Amino acid sequence: MDEKIIKIARFSDYIQANIAKISLESEGIQCFLGGENFVATYGLYSSAVGGVELCIKESDKQQAEEILSKSTPNSCDKQISDDENWPLVTD
């Protein structure tokens, strides 16, 4: 069965993106980062390309939102959204 993959969060910093990814994986949620290598290499262009995107299976959305809001409240509260025009998290 194929399941839809959604973007749950977007980060301007690849380190914060990896922290969020590890938080989800430690709770058993499969996820991956998109754009991580580009942002790590060309950090100044992070905003231009939309930053690092954290992607999950759609069925894990509710659990992932709860984990992210608990694990990194200062950096994750604003970027969790279904909207494609959600704000990019910058610290």
Secondary structure, DSSP 8 states (H G I E B T S, - for coil): ----EEEEEEES-HHHHHHHHHHHHHTT--EEEESHHHHHH-GGGHHHHT-EEEEEEGGGHHHHHHHHHHH-HHHHTTT--S-TT---B--
